[in-house]
C-alpha cells in the first residue's frame, strides 16, 4: 500500500510518506550541520510526520482530496505526536533523555510552534507540573500507534 503524505496542489500528484520523510530528513541534516546538529536535526526531520503512516491519517488525506468542497477539518487527525512519542520512548531513562524531550517538542510542535514549557514554576513549586509535551508523548492515546510504529520502522 502506498502511504500518502501530500497531494501537490498544482497537479494533484501524490507524494509518499517515505519520500516526504527522506526529503525532510535531508533538508534538516543540511541545516542542522551548520550548527553542529546534523544527526539530531535529521532524526527530527524523519520522525516529524511518522503519524502519516496511520490508517486514520490515510483516510483523512484521501477524504480531503476526494471532497475538496467539504474536506474533513484540518488538524482533526494528529499525525505529529507519534514521532515525538517514539523518540521519547527510545531515550527515556538514558543520558539522551533531555535532548529527546527537546526533540519531541520540536516534532510535535512542527505545525503550531514550539511549546514553551520551561517556567520558574518548575523550580519553585513542590508539586508535579504536567507539561503539555510530556502528556502527549507519555500519556495521550494515539489510535493505531503500535501499527504506525511498526510500519515506520519497516519502511
N, C-alpha and C positions, 0 to 999 in steps of 0.2 A: 504494500500500500504506500502511495506517495503522501507524505505528510506535508501540508501546505503551510508556509509561513505568511506569505503575502500574495496578493494579486496586483500586478502593476497596473496603475490607473489608465495609462495611455492605450494599452492593447490587451489588457486582462491576462497577460502571461503569468503563469504560476512561478513562484519561487519556493523551492522546497525548504523545509526546516533545516535539513542538513546543509544545503548551500548557504542559506542565510546565516546560520551559526558559524560556519567556517569563514565566511566573508567578514563577519563582525569580529571574530577572533583575530584575523589577520590585521584588520584596521586597529583594533585595540592594542595588539602587540606593537605595531609601528609607533603608536602614540605613547604607549607605556614605556617603550625603550628609551624615549627621550628623557625620562625621569628615573630610570633605573628600575622600572616595574614591568618589564616586558611580559614576564610569565604570569604575574598576578592579573595584569590587565587582560591578557589573552584568556585566562581562565574565566574571568568575569564575562568577557565577550561571548565565549562559547556556552556559558550557562544562562545568559540573560533571558533567553526565550525557550528554555528547556520545556516549559509547560505547554508549548505548542505541539508537543508530541501526544497530548492528551486527546481522548475521543471528544471531550466536551469542547475543546478549542476547535477541533476539526469540524464539528457540527456547526459551531458558531461562525467560522470563517466561510464555510460553504453556504450557509443560510444568508450571510451578509452579501455574498457575491450573487446569489440567485434571486435575492429580493432587495435590490438597491433602493426601491421606493419605501420599503418598510423593513430595514435591517434590524437585527437584534441590537439591544442597547450596547453602545460602545463601552468596553470595560466590564461587561457582565460576566465574562469568564476570566478568572485570574490565571494568567499564564506566566507571571514573573516570580511568584513565590517558590515554585518548585526548584529552580536553580539555586536560590538563596538557601532553601532548606537542605539541599544536597551538600553544599559546601559547609554549612553549619554542622550537619551530622558528621561529616567526614573528619572535621578537625576539632570537634568539641572535646574538651579534656586534654588537648595537646598544647604544646608551646605555640602552635599556629592559631589557636583559638581567637586571640584578639584580632588578627588580620582577617580571619574567616568571618568574624562578626561584622567588620567594616565592609568586607566584600559582599556579604549577604545584604547589607543595607544598600549598597550600590546596585546590586542585581534587582532586588525587589522594588527599588525606587526609580527604575530607569524610565518610567513614563511620568511620574508625578514629582520628581525632585527628591533629593536626599532628605531623609528624616533626621532632624537634629534632636537626638535623644540623650545627649550628654548634658546634664544640668547640675547645678550646685546641689540639688536635692539628693543626688546620688551620694554626696559626701556628708550631708547634714542630717538626713533622716535615717532612723534606725530600721524602719520597715522596708520590706522589699518593694521596689517600684517596678511595675510592669511596663516594659518597653515595647513599643509597637513592633519593632523589628523582631525582637525575641519572641513575641507572641506568634507572629506569622511563621517563623521558621521552626518553632518548637511545639506549638500547641494547635495552631489552626489546622483543621481537617481539610486536606486537599483531595477532592474526589479523584480517584484513579492514580494517586501519586506513585504507588508501588509499580504499576504497569508503565507509567510515564518514565520513571527512573530506569526501569529495565530497557525500554526502547531507546532512551537516550544513550545509555551505556553501550548498548549493542550497536547502534548506528555510529 
